[in-house]
Amino acid sequence: MAQLIKLQDYISRYQIDLNRYPTQYVRLKRVQWERVKEQWENGGPTQTWEPVMQVPEEEEKQKPTLLRRLFGRKKDEEEEMDLEELSVESELDEEEVIPEETSTLHFESKIVFEPKTIEELKRMYLDQFFHFQIKWASSTLLDKSYVDPRYMRDTLLRTFMQGLPDNYFLLYFPVFQVKKAPIEVDIILITPTEVLCITPLEVQEQAVYVADGERFWTQKIDKSSKKILSPMIQLNRMETIVSSLMHYNDIELPVKRIVLSRNGYIDYPGASFNTQFIDKRKFEQWFLQLKRAKSPMKHMQIKAAAVLLEHTETTSFQRDLWKSEEEAAEHAAAQELSDQPLQQKDEDEKGE
């Protein structure tokens, strides 16, 4: 599952420590899957899954190092399809000890039936982990952001997160601060070898988009047609922001532009430099190539992600502040209830 490092203007724990959280995320996902799978195979309960951030000492003794386990160990083909294990070596120091934090989130499944096969269990786990990952990506130990419920139902977001490897970083409609002005862009996918700027076109199934102008395109659905703003305008703006930040910070990764339509067709006469048009006819092959790309997390990739995150907007609130206010109110209410019998007893004693 690709790592969602920024969602809109929500807070991101990856902005705090980009060297730590990518490996912690992979570890969390793998440890939880192994525990759920073991429970299922042994006929144990699988109704509640909670993220365990600490690995028992017995397990640690059986493993040479954390990153070797995450990036070097081979898994069978059946598990590799959906719960990919990175079979490449990370450029991070294998002997580096990654500190863990106490999780502020609980990963609880909402299983409505008992999975009969490993594939059903796998799909169930991935769907539950998708929701957890959105919460994971929009909160820190001290802060969190309100998440629009529509992202939980976003099929494009789900496709990227569930279909791509763990070593891909995803920024989904982030908001950049450019010359003190907020600018929302579309989708940025940072792979170990390149940065993809993606503008989606998904208005309606079987729609046809004709690039018959620089500023406006024609959208055709059945027998009706209308003018829409060219996606190239938004794509060019996004690519300019990304390329400028990377050039200024000496990051040497190619930046590519993509207009994407999973459910429609793009008619672009002529050629466009450094831009791919991926429509319904090409999507599966293009996505499969991304999924099968084997490469370790690169230092330059992490650096690129850190630079982009540094220039994004964030809207959040302090978790502790809200929690302390709620706890104070609950404590006051409880204290009031506990004092009532004492007050009544004092009054009775005075009456006697």
C-alpha positions in Angstrom: 0.0 0.0 0.0 1.4 3.4 -1.0 2.1 5.7 1.9 -0.3 8.7 2.1 2.0 11.4 3.4 -0.2 14.4 2.8 -4.0 14.7 2.4 -5.3 18.1 1.4 -4.3 20.6 4.1 -4.5 18.0 6.9 -1.7 17.6 9.4 0.8 14.8 8.6 3.0 12.9 10.9 5.4 12.5 8.0 6.2 16.3 8.3 7.6 15.6 11.7 10.0 12.8 10.9 10.1 11.4 7.3 13.0 9.1 8.2 11.1 7.3 10.9 7.5 7.0 9.8 7.8 5.2 6.4 9.5 2.2 8.1 7.2 2.4 11.1 4.2 2.3 8.8 5.5 -0.8 6.9 6.2 -2.5 10.2 2.8 -1.7 11.6 1.0 -3.0 8.6 3.1 -6.2 8.4 2.9 -7.1 12.1 -0.8 -6.6 12.2 -1.4 -8.7 9.1 0.8 -11.5 10.5 -1.2 -11.5 13.8 -4.6 -11.5 12.1 -3.5 -14.2 9.7 -2.2 -16.4 12.6 -5.5 -15.9 14.5 -7.5 -16.8 11.5 -5.4 -19.9 10.7 -5.7 -21.1 14.3 -9.4 -20.5 14.5 -9.1 -17.6 17.0 -11.2 -14.5 17.1 -10.5 -11.8 14.5 -13.2 -9.4 15.5 -10.8 -6.8 17.0 -7.5 -5.8 15.5 -5.4 -3.1 17.3 -2.1 -1.7 16.1 0.8 -3.0 18.3 3.6 -0.5 18.0 6.0 -2.6 20.1 7.3 -6.0 19.0 8.0 -8.5 21.9 11.6 -9.2 22.7 11.2 -12.8 21.7 10.2 -11.7 18.2 13.1 -9.3 18.0 15.6 -12.0 18.9 14.4 -14.0 16.0 15.0 -11.2 13.5 18.5 -9.9 12.6 17.3 -6.3 12.2 14.0 -4.5 11.6 14.8 -3.1 8.2 16.2 -6.4 6.9 12.9 -8.0 7.9 10.9 -5.3 6.2 12.9 -5.0 3.0 14.8 -8.2 2.5 12.5 -11.1 3.4 10.7 -12.9 0.6 7.0 -13.7 0.8 5.1 -16.2 -1.2 3.3 -15.0 -4.4 -0.2 -15.3 -2.8 0.6 -12.7 -0.1 2.7 -10.6 -2.5 -0.4 -9.7 -4.6 -2.1 -7.5 -2.0 0.2 -7.2 1.1 3.4 -6.5 -0.6 6.7 -7.1 1.3 9.4 -4.9 -0.1 12.0 -7.2 -1.5 14.6 -4.5 -1.8 17.2 -3.1 0.5 16.6 0.3 2.0 19.3 2.9 1.8 18.7 3.7 5.4 21.1 2.3 7.9 20.0 -1.3 8.8 21.4 -1.1 12.2 19.5 2.1 13.0 17.1 1.6 15.9 13.8 3.3 15.1 12.1 4.6 18.2 8.4 3.8 18.6 5.6 5.8 20.0 2.5 4.8 21.8 -0.3 4.8 19.2 -3.1 7.3 19.7 -5.3 5.3 17.2 -7.0 2.0 17.5 -7.3 -0.3 14.5 -10.6 -2.1 15.0 -12.2 -4.2 12.3 -15.9 -4.2 11.6 -16.3 -7.7 10.3 -19.8 -8.6 9.3 -19.0 -12.2 8.3 -16.2 -14.7 9.0 -13.8 -14.9 6.0 -13.7 -18.3 4.4 -10.5 -18.0 2.4 -7.2 -16.2 2.8 -8.2 -13.9 -0.1 -11.3 -12.8 1.7 -9.3 -12.2 4.9 -6.7 -10.3 2.9 -9.3 -8.0 1.2 -11.1 -7.5 4.5 -7.8 -6.5 6.2 -6.8 -4.1 3.4 -10.2 -2.4 3.4 -10.0 -1.9 7.2 -6.4 -0.7 7.0 -7.3 1.8 4.3 -9.6 3.6 6.8 -6.9 3.4 9.5 -4.3 4.8 7.1 -6.3 7.9 6.4 -6.5 8.5 10.2 -2.8 7.7 10.5 -2.0 10.2 7.8 -4.0 13.0 9.2 -2.9 13.0 12.8 0.1 13.1 15.1 0.6 12.3 18.8 -0.5 15.9 19.7 -2.6 17.2 16.8 -5.2 16.0 14.3 -7.3 17.3 11.5 -10.9 16.9 10.6 -11.2 14.4 7.7 -13.9 14.9 5.1 -15.8 11.6 5.0 -15.8 11.6 1.2 -12.1 10.5 1.3 -13.2 7.2 2.9 -15.3 6.6 -0.2 -12.8 8.0 -2.7 -12.1 5.1 -5.2 -9.2 6.8 -6.8 -7.5 7.4 -3.5 -8.2 3.7 -2.6 -6.8 2.5 -5.9 -3.5 4.4 -5.4 -3.1 3.4 -1.7 -4.1 -0.3 -2.0 -2.6 -1.0 -5.4 0.9 0.5 -5.2 4.0 -0.6 -3.2 4.9 0.7 0.3 7.9 2.6 -1.1 5.7 5.1 -3.0 4.8 8.4 -1.3 1.4 10.0 -2.2 0.3 13.6 -1.8 -3.4 13.8 -2.5 -4.7 17.2 -3.4 -2.2 19.0 -1.2 -2.3 22.7 -0.6 0.9 24.6 -1.2 1.9 28.0 0.1 3.3 29.9 -2.8 4.2 33.6 -2.2 2.0 33.6 0.9 -1.0 32.4 -1.1 -2.6 28.9 -0.7 -2.7 26.9 -4.0 -4.4 23.5 -4.1 -2.9 21.1 -6.7 -4.0 17.6 -7.7 -2.0 14.3 -7.1 1.7 14.0 -6.6 3.2 10.5 -6.5 6.9 10.2 -5.5 8.5 7.0 -6.5 12.1 6.1 -5.8 13.1 7.2 -9.3 10.7 10.0 -10.4 8.0 12.3 -9.4 4.6 12.1 -11.1 2.2 15.0 -11.3 -1.2 13.6 -12.0 -4.4 15.5 -12.9 -7.5 13.2 -12.9 -10.4 13.5 -15.3 -13.3 11.3 -13.9 -16.5 13.1 -14.5 -18.6 10.2 -15.8 -18.2 6.7 -17.1 -17.4 6.5 -20.8 -16.9 10.2 -21.2 -14.7 11.4 -24.0 -12.4 14.4 -23.6 -11.2 16.1 -26.8 -8.2 18.4 -26.5 -9.3 20.9 -29.1 -8.0 24.1 -27.5 -5.3 25.4 -25.2 -7.6 26.8 -22.6 -10.8 24.6 -23.1 -11.4 21.0 -24.0 -14.7 19.4 -25.2 -16.3 16.8 -22.9 -18.7 14.4 -24.7 -21.1 12.2 -22.9 -23.5 10.2 -25.1 -24.9 12.8 -27.5 -24.3 15.9 -25.3 -21.1 17.9 -25.2 -19.8 20.9 -23.3 -16.7 23.0 -22.8 -14.5 22.3 -19.8 -11.4 24.0 -18.5 -8.3 22.3 -19.9 -6.7 20.0 -17.3 -3.3 21.1 -18.7 -3.7 24.4 -17.0 -3.9 22.8 -13.5 -1.2 20.3 -14.5 1.2 22.9 -15.7 0.7 24.9 -12.5 1.4 21.8 -10.3 4.4 20.8 -12.3 5.9 24.3 -12.1 5.5 24.4 -8.3 7.1 20.9 -7.9 9.9 21.5 -10.3 10.8 24.9 -8.8 11.0 23.5 -5.3 13.1 20.5 -6.4 15.4 22.7 -8.5 15.9 25.2 -5.7 16.8 22.4 -3.2 19.1 20.5 -5.7 16.9 17.4 -5.9 17.7 15.4 -9.0 14.5 13.5 -9.8 12.7 13.7 -13.1 9.2 15.3 -12.9 6.6 13.8 -15.3 3.1 15.0 -16.1 0.1 12.8 -16.4 -3.5 13.4 -17.3 -5.4 10.4 -16.0 -8.9 9.1 -16.7 -9.7 5.6 -15.5 -13.3 5.6 -16.8 -13.1 7.8 -19.9 -11.2 8.4 -23.1 -8.8 11.2 -24.0 -8.5 12.4 -27.6 -5.3 14.5 -27.8 -4.3 15.2 -31.4 -0.6 15.8 -31.8 2.1 15.4 -29.2 2.7 17.1 -25.9 6.2 17.3 -24.4 6.7 15.4 -21.1 3.0 14.6 -20.7 1.3 11.2 -20.7 -2.4 10.8 -21.4 -3.6 7.7 -19.6 -7.2 6.8 -20.2 -9.4 3.7 -19.9 -7.5 2.0 -22.7 -4.1 2.4 -21.1 -4.8 2.6 -17.4 -4.4 -1.1 -16.5 -1.0 -1.5 -18.2 0.3 1.8 -16.9 -0.8 1.0 -13.3 0.7 -2.5 -13.5 4.0 -1.1 -14.5 4.0 1.2 -11.5 3.0 -1.7 -9.2 5.7 -4.0 -10.5 8.5 -1.5 -10.3 11.2 -2.8 -7.9 13.4 -0.2 -6.3 14.4 0.6 -2.7 13.4 3.8 -1.0 16.0 6.4 -2.1 17.6 9.2 -0.1 16.7 11.6 -2.9 13.1 10.4 -2.8 12.8 11.1 0.9 14.5 14.4 0.4 12.0 15.4 -2.3 9.1 14.4 -0.1 10.4 16.4 2.8 10.8 19.5 0.7 7.3 19.3 -0.7 5.8 18.7 2.7 7.7 21.7 4.1 5.9 24.0 1.7 2.3 22.7 2.3 -0.4 24.3 4.3 -1.8 22.6 7.4 -5.0 23.0 9.3 -5.3 21.1 12.6 -6.2 21.4 16.3 -4.3 20.2 19.3 -5.5 16.8 20.4 -4.4 17.3 24.1 -6.2 20.6 24.4 -9.6 19.1 23.3 -8.9 16.0 25.3 -8.1 17.9 28.5 -11.2 20.0 28.2 -13.4 16.9 27.8 -11.6 15.2 30.7 -12.0 18.3 32.9 -15.7 18.4 32.2 -16.1 14.7 32.9 -14.1 15.0 36.1 -16.2 17.9 37.3 -19.4 16.0 36.6 -18.1 12.9 38.4 -16.9 15.0 41.3 -20.4 16.6 41.6 -22.1 13.2 41.7 -19.6 11.8 44.3 -20.0 14.9 46.5 -23.8 14.6 46.7 -24.0 11.7 49.2 -21.4 13.4 51.4 -23.3 16.7 51.4 -26.5 14.8 52.3 -24.7 12.9 55.1 -23.3 16.2 56.5 -26.8 17.7 56.5 -28.3 14.7 58.3 -25.6 14.8 61.0 -26.3 18.5 61.6 -30.0 17.8 61.9 -29.3 15.3 64.6 
